[in-house]
Structure formats: structure tokens, C-alpha cells
Amino acid sequence: MSLPGRFTLALVVSVAPLACKHASAEAGGAGRDTLSAVAWVQTSAEYEAAAMQAYAAAGRVLEAALADPSWTAAVEQTGEFSALPPAIIVDIDETVLDNSAYQARLLESGGRFSPDTWNAWIEERKGAAIPGAVALLGAAAAKGVRVFYVSNRDVSQAEATRDNLARLQFPDTDDLDTFYFRDAARGWKDKSPRRAEVAKTHRVIFMFGDNLFDFVEKERPTLAERAAMVEEHASWWGTRWFVIPNPMYGSWDEALFGYDHKKTPAEQEEARLQALDPAQ
């Protein structure tokens, strides 16, 4: 994704009511935050550099990960796994696919996230590749590494997603065998059971995501618990686990207002303000 093609967000949208994918927001402070986040993703050289940095870091340790049979990136991986073929687990949204255009449309129209508009966006198959993702995953696949796409998109959206990824030349997209989406029929809501399923047949060498829960999960962890989850696996970040920055939405924001989606946008904004520490 080249920089010139990404400088497209019009500043005039700042006067409209604003929204992001998982949490609606009204005009004002929260709206300006959303605008800044989407503009940063779509226009900043720093965002592109950060994404490329994450995938390049994985490339530098790929050979070591393949050579060490005791190496795993999945906390769900237990028992004897040294003889299993290698695999990489990736999240999709804002990890390998850039959906900031959907966010920009909401800003421009004054709309809010809804399942209908989100599904329509997925059906368009217009998600762009995150910088560095195709190159790293393609290089790994060429060495015999299987790529699994573990996403919280619904299973009904798998075929459109597969088509989008295939058009961008992501590996292991010929069929849906490597797509592990939310599926009520299989009891697949959280990602941990799906990572465990991959770990039954493959040694997971890397994981990529934009959300803490793409790597390790806990039911509604507090801010302190989230920090402890990061520290517990300090040596894995940048070697086995790789984070793509996403300031637009995520569990990081939901944790600030206690994962209570009944709070009004104003209450959520107040919770964010109360979380700030001017003494740091």
C-alpha cells in the first residue's frame, strides 16, 4: 500500500457525527478522536512504517523459528508438538486487511457501525493489504508454513473474505480450510479454542494481531490485568507475537469503560478522560 494512494481522507468530514467499528461516537471529543485515528492510519508514513516493521521483524527470526522444534507461539499448544508441521496464525481485520475505508465512509456520512453496513463492506471485497503482510506470509508459505486466518468475522462472511485475500495474493486462500471464523454451530466465539484447534495439527511459530485477545484471552480483564498479560509473555513480543497498531477500535478502548456497551457515548468519553494520567 503506497503512501500517495493512501492520502485520501477529506478533512471536511470533521463536521459530521462520527463513528468507529465497534463503538459509536457522537460529534465532539470522541468524534475528533475517531477522525484523528482514521486519518493517522490512512495518511501517516509512521503507520506504514510500524506495520512494515512488525512483518520485517518476523522475517528476521523465521529461520530460527523453523529450526527450533520446541518453538511455539500459542499458549494453547501443549503436549508433544515438535514433529508437527509449522503454521502461522493471523487475525484479519487491521492485521492483514486494512478496513479504514469503511471507517472513513462512516465519518463522511455521519453514520455509525452496524452489522448491515459492515457486511456490505465485506461483500465489496475492497479491503487493502496491510504493508508487509503479503511479503512475509508469502515467504513463510514458500518454506512450507501453513497460514491460518483466525478472525472474529462471522462464518457466513468467510467466502467473501477468502476472495478478498486471494485477490491480494495472500497464501493458503484457495479454499476455506484455513479460515477459522466465529461459528455458533461449532461453539467458536472466542479465539482461544480456535487457536487450540490449529495447535492440534500444527506447530504455531508466529501470531499476528491488532488486539491483545489475538494472542491471549481473559474474560473482561481490567487495565491492570491486561498489562500483566503483556508482561507475562514479555519475551514473545517481537519474536513470536507481532502487533499491528490500530487506534481506531479494539478491546483496549472497551477496557476503559469496563466493557459496558450500555454506556452512552458521553459516559464512555468520561471514562476515557478519567483514565488519563497527567503525572506520568
DAHU-V892211 format. One record per helix or strand. SS is the DSSP state (2 for helix, 1 for strand). FROM is the first residue (numbers start at 1). LEN is the number of residues. If there is no record, write none. Layout:
BEGIN
{{SS/FROM/LEN} {SS/FROM/LEN}}
END
This chain:
BEGIN
{{2/4/3} {2/11/5} {1/19/1} {1/24/1} {2/29/15} {2/45/23} {1/85/6} {1/93/1} {1/97/2} {2/100/10} {2/115/10} {1/128/2} {2/133/10} {1/146/9} {2/155/13} {1/179/5} {2/184/3} {1/188/1} {2/192/10} {1/202/8} {2/212/3} {2/223/10} {2/234/3} {1/237/1} {1/241/3} {2/251/7} {2/265/11}}
END
